[in-house]
Amino acid sequence: MRMPAPDAEVIARKDEIVERLRAKLGEEAVISDAAELKAYECDGLAAYRQPPLAVCLPSTTEEVAEALKICRAMGVPVVPRGSGTSLAGGAMPTADSVILGVARLNEILEKDYENRVVRVQTGVTNLSVTGAVQEEGFFYAPDPSSQLACAIAGNIAMNSGGAHCLKYGVTTNNLLGVRMVTMDGEIVDIGGPFMDEGGLDVLGLICGSEGQLGVVTEAWLRILRSPEGAKPIMFGFETSEIAGACVADIIKEGVLPVALEFMDGPAIQACENFAKAGYPTNAGALLIVEVEGSDGEIDEQLEKIKAVAMRHDPISVRESGSAAEAAKIWAGRKGAFGAMGQIDDYICLDGTIPVGELPNVLRRISELSKQYGLDVANIFHAGDGNMHPLILYNANKPGDLEKCEAFGADILKLSVEVGGCLTGEHGVGVEKRELMHAQFNREDLQQQMAVKDVFDPLWLLNPAKVFPIDMLEERAAAAKAA
């Protein structure tokens, strides 16, 4: 993976940059020691590593503003970072960049149950939002698999989803407003604790912008009443193609489960070994379907789903009989990425396709796996077509990473070819950057880059991400000349 050449002048001024940041934020808020910086050299996409110039960890929005003012004045690139769980390299630094982490911005600021809104600092973890309101019978809907660790800042940056996004939507559907600091240090509020704001949908630009437009320090989030009950059911099928066809038929039936998750044979085996959740290891594919509501609603929905599934001759059916059993089923799915990590190194993809294309795409992924000689496990949110193929490779074997990258690129190009897109919730980051040409023509990309020009005319925020390197280098040269 090629990265832009770092700015040697910025690197040469490291001591001055660190000194100025410490003067404003305090000694303990700035990290510059080489050994300590290694903790920030990558995010969840650990195949690529590069220590940053320095790291600053502000404790308030005002300190974020001061740090950004200093970096802008000195021409220093800034990489915003939440918890570092990005699987697309969204928080990967460059050698001349300062990482601005929001980990110390970790407070729940306000809970408004009457209007179903909470205001939080964006360093709080996803799961802690629900933890703060569940005693009053509320929850926060987006639930990425990394929800125990991932920060709201990263969820907003990548427009994260999760298993329950089929019914409740992704982050943008549950985000009401943000407090954001622009690269020149201006603090702005966009949206707020209300349903809709008039005028241009600037909030829609911010959510999913991957830290390219500003640093989000606070957020107003929609919370929902917890359902009366929920129940998952598991279906094991002989092949992935059959399971994919079942998914398409469930959606066509008009039933809306709260979650519809897919695992193929390799994923089933790994997750069962990891979580002992009772998955059918003799199955070629597994569907986890969850419905919620009153007892009557749950029974009615499950009967419809079972009727559809039986038309596809499942080899096993298991309906959860208790809350503990349901938690075990979901523990296996939530721990899937960790389970696969026990087997080998992997890259986790994030292409999204039309649900009706699932059988065809799964067949093509299997063919590509044989072509490249690399195993792949498929785990994804099947209800909305958000696939997460995990391609296994040996990081210590020369050429394996490059082969894995080529395999992944073919899967993502296939996603676009069948009418889908490059990403559903992981973002573009550095992983899919060069593939943007597969989905967008040059004019499309130039329009997107023009939006960044407005918010960050010097192109200092989150460098080397989202846009292809050739276009980034052109833009950087133009920004410097201006």
N, C-alpha and C positions, 0 to 999 in steps of 0.2 A: 504494500500500500504506500503510495507516494504522498508525502506531506509537503506543503510549501516550505521553502527555506526560511528559517527563523531570522528575525531582525537582529543582526550582530550588534547594532548600536544599542538596542534595548538590553541585550544580555550584558553588554559592557557596563551598563549603568545599574546593575542589580543592587549593589550596596546602597546607592542613593534612593532607589525605588523602595527598598525594604525600610530604610531609615525614615522616609517620609510617611509610609504607611504606619509604622510603629508610633510615630509622633502623634498621629490622629487616633489610632485604634488601641494603642497600648502594646507593650512588649509581648504579652502572652497571646495576642490576637494575630500575630504574624509568624509564619513558619518559613525559615530559609535554609535550615540545615539539610545537607544532601541526604543524610540517612532518613530523616523524618519526611522528606518530600517523596520518598519512594512509596509511601502509603497512598499517594495521590497520583501515581503515574498511569493509572488506568481506571476504568470503571468495570461494569459487568462483562464487557467485551475484552477479556484479558489477553487476547491474542496479540494486541498492540499495546505498547508501553512507551511512555515518554515522560520523565519527571518535568514538572513545571519550573518556572523561574522562582516562584514563591507561592505561598498560600496565605490568604487572610480570612479570618473567621469573625466577622462583625457580630455584635449582639443586638443591634437596633437598626431600624430602617435608616436612621440618620447616619449611622456609621457606614452602612452600605453606600449611601450617597457620597460621603467623604472619600471612601476608597475609590469609587468610580471617578470622582472629580480628579483625583491624583493620577489615576491611570490614564485618563483621557488627556490630561495636560502633558503627560510624559510619553504619550503614544504607545502605551502598553496594552497588548491584547488581554482580555479578561474572559475566563471560562467560568460561568455560573455552575455551581454544583449543589445538588441536594444530598442524597445518601450514597450516590455513586453506584446505583443498581442498574443503570442503563445498559441494555444489551446491544445497543447500536453504536457505542462509542460516543454518545452524546456529551459526556463530561471528560473526554480525553483531552489532556492539555497539549500545548505546543511548548517547545523549549523556551520561547520568549514570552510566555503568558503567565499571568497571575490567576490562580484559582480563587474564586470568591465563593466560599462555602456558607450555606445558611443553617448549618447544624445547630448553632446557638440560638437561632430564632425559633424556639420550640414551645411556645405557649398557646393554649386555647384562650383567646381573648374575650369572647362573648358568646353566650348561648341564648338564642331567642326562640323558644319552643313555640310560642304563639304564631310566629311567622315562619317557622321551620328553617331557620338560618343559624349557622355558626360562623364566627369570624376567628380565623386562626393565623398564627405565623406559619410561614411555609416550610419551616424546618421540622414541623411535627410529622410523625409518620402517618401513613394512611390509616392503619388500624386504630391508632390512638384517637382518631376523630370519632369513630363509632364508640370506642371505650369511654369517651367523655360524655356521651349522650344516651347510652343504652339503658341506664337505670330509669330514665324517663320514658322509655319505650320508643326510642328513635335510633336510626342508624344512617351511616353514609354509604351510598350504594356502590360506587366504583371499588372494585376489589382485585387489583393485580395480584398475581401469585406471590409477589415480593412484598405484599402489603404490611407484613410485620416490620420491614426495614425501610421501604421506599418512602421518600418524603413527598409531601404535597407539592413542593416546588417542582420536582421532577415529573410528577403526575400532570401538572399543568403544562410544563414544557413539552411533553410528548403526547398529551391528550390520551392518557392511559385509560384502559378499560378494565377487563377482568372477566371472570366466569359469568357474572350476573349482568353483563352489559346487554345481553339480548333483550331483557325486559326493561332495564333502567337506564340504558345508554352509557356512554363513556364520560370522561371528565367534563367535556364541554357542555353536556346535558345537565350537569350538576354543579356548575360553576356560575355564580351570580355576579361576582366582581373581584377585582384585584387592586392592591396597592403596589405600584411598580416604580422602580427607579431607573431612569434612562441613563444612557452612557455619559451624559454631561452632568449627572447628579441631580436632576430634577425629579421630585417625588410627585407622582400623579395617581389619582384614583380613577379607575375605569369600571363602570357598573357600580354595584353596591348591594345592600340587603333588600332587594326588590326583584320582581320577576323579570321585567324587561325595561331596557333603557332606550329612549328615543334616539334617532339619528343613526349614524354609521355604526355598524357592528364591530367596533374596535376590539371588544373583548374576544370576539371570534377570531381575530387576527392573533391575539396574544396566546390563546390556548392552542398549543401545538406548534408554536413558533420556535421551539428548541433553544430558548435563551438567546435568540438572535436579535430581539428587539428591546429587551430590558431585563432587569432582575426583579422578579416578583417576590415581595417580602411578606405580604399578607393576602388572605383570600377570604371571600364570603362564599360559603358552601351551602348548598341545599341539603337538608336532612329530611328523612322520610320516616313515617310511622312504621315500626317493625310489624311484619305480617303476623297473623295469628299463629301460623305454623308453616312448616315447610317439610318436604319429603323428597329425597332422591331415589331414583330407581336406576339399576344398571342392566344393560343388555349386552351380552357377548355375541359377536357374529363371527362367521367363519373367515371372512375377508374384509379388508378395508373398503373395497368397492361396494360390498353389500351394506356396510354400515353407512357409507356416504349416501347411498340411495335412500336409506331409511331416514337420514337427516332431512334430505330434500322433501320426502313425503310428509314428515311431521310438520314442516313449515307450510307445505301446501295445504295441509288439513286445516290450517287456521288456528291451531293451538299455539299459545305463546308461553312456553316454559320460562321460568326465571333463569335457567341455565341449561345449556346443551353442549356437553364437552365430549371430545373424541380422543381416543388413544389407540394406536396400532399395537401389534404384537410385541415388538421390542420395548415400547414404552410401558405396556402392561406388566411385562416381566420385571423391568427395572423398578417400577413403582411398588409392585407387590413385595419384592425383596427388601425395599427400603421401608415401607410403611405397614406391611402385613395387614392390608385393608380388605383382604378377601376377594381380590380381583380374579376373574377367570383366566388363568394363565394358559389354558388350552385354546383361547380365542384368538383369532387374527385381528380383531378390533373390538373396542369397547366404547359404548356410549353411556355417559352419566347424564341423566335428565332429571332436573329438579323442578318441582312445582310448589306453589305456596298459596296460602289463603286459609279459609275456614276448613274444617274437616270435610264438609260436603264438597267444597270447591276442589280440594285436593283429590278426593276420590273420583270426581267427575273428570278432571283433567287426566289423571293417571289411566283411567279406563280408555279414554280416547287415544292416548299415546301408546298404551299396550296393544290396542287393536291395530294401529298402524305398524308397530314393530313386529307383531306376529305374522304379518304378511311377508316379512323378510326372513322368516325361519331362524330366529335367534337360537344359539346353542345354549344360552343360559339367560335367566332372568332373576334378578334379585332386588327386592323392594326393601328399603330400609325399615326396620321395625322399632327403632328407638333413636333418641337424640345422639346417644353415644355412637351408635352404628353409623348414623349420618355423618358425624364428625370424622369418623375413621375413613369413610369413603372420600371425603373432601381432603383429608390429610394426605392421602395418596396423590390426589391431583395437584394440590398446592405444593407438594414436595417433589414434583416431577423433575424439575430442572436440577435440583440437588441430587436426585436419584441417578439421573443420567451422568452427572459429573463424577459419580463413583466408578463409572465404567471406563470413560475416556474423556479426552478433551472434546469440546464441541462448539459449534457456532449455532445459535438459535435464530432462525429467520422469522419473518413477520409479514409475509404476503397475505393479501386479502382477495378472495375470489367470489363470484356469484355462487350461491349455495348449490344450484343445479349443476355446476361444473365439478363438484367434489369427486365423484367417481372417476371422471376423466383425468383430473389433476393428480389424484392419488396413484392412478395407474402409471402416469408419466413420471412421477417422482420415483416410483419403484424401478422403472426402466433406466432412469438417470443414475440411480444408485448402483445398478449393475455396470453401467457404462463407466462410471468413475471409480468403481471398486471401493466405495466408502459406504458404510452402513448409515441409515437414517431412521430416526424415530419420529413419528408424527404425533404431536399433541397440540390440540387447538380448540378454539371456541367455534364449534361447528355451526351453531345457529346463525351466526352472522358471517361465516366464511373466513374468519380470521385464523389463518394457519400458522403453526409454529413448528415447522420441521427442524429437528435437531440433527445436524450432520456431524457424525463422529469422525475424529481424526487423531493422529498422534503428533503432538507438537514437537516431539523430539526426532521425528522422522523427516529428513530433508524432502521438500516438495509436497508434503501432505497438506500443509496450510494452504498453499497456492491451489492445490487440487480441490480442497474444500471450498475455497472462495469461488472458483469457477463453477462448481456444482451449485452453490448457493445462488450465484448470478443467474444460472439457467432456470432455477425454480422461480425466482422473482420475475424474470422476463416472461416465463410461462403465465404467471399470475396476471400480468398486464395483457398478454395476448388473449386470454379468455375473458377479458372484460373487467378485471380486477385492478388492484393497485399495489404499489411497492410496500406499503406499510399500513397496518391497522392501528397499532398502539405503541410500538417501540420507537417510532421515529426514523429519520433518515441517518442522522449522525454522520459518522465516517463510513459506516458499513455499506450504505446504499447510495452514497454520494455520487459515484461515477455511473450509477444506474439511472439517475434522474433523466438522462437522455432517452432512456427506453420508454418513459411515460410522458415526458414533456418535450416539445420542440424548443428550439433556442429562444423563440419569441416568448413562449410561455415562461421560461425560466427568467428571462430579462424582466418581465413584468413582476415576478415574485421578488427579484432582487431590487427592483425599484422601491418596493415597500420598505425593505431594510435601509435603503438610502435615506428615507425620511427619518427613521428612528435612530440610526447609527451611521451617519454619513462617512465616518472614518473607518468603518468596518472593523471595529475592535472587539465586538462582542462575539464570543464563541467562535473563534477562527477555525477555518478548515473543515467546517461542517456543512451539511445539507446540499450545497451547490458544487457541481463538478470543478475540479482543480483548475482546469484551463480558464473557466469563467471567473473563478475566484481571483486568480492571478491578474486577469484583465481588470477586474473591479478594484483590486487593491492598488494597482498602478495608477488608475484613474483618480482614486481617492487621495493618494499621496501628491499627485500632480496638482490637484485642486487646492 
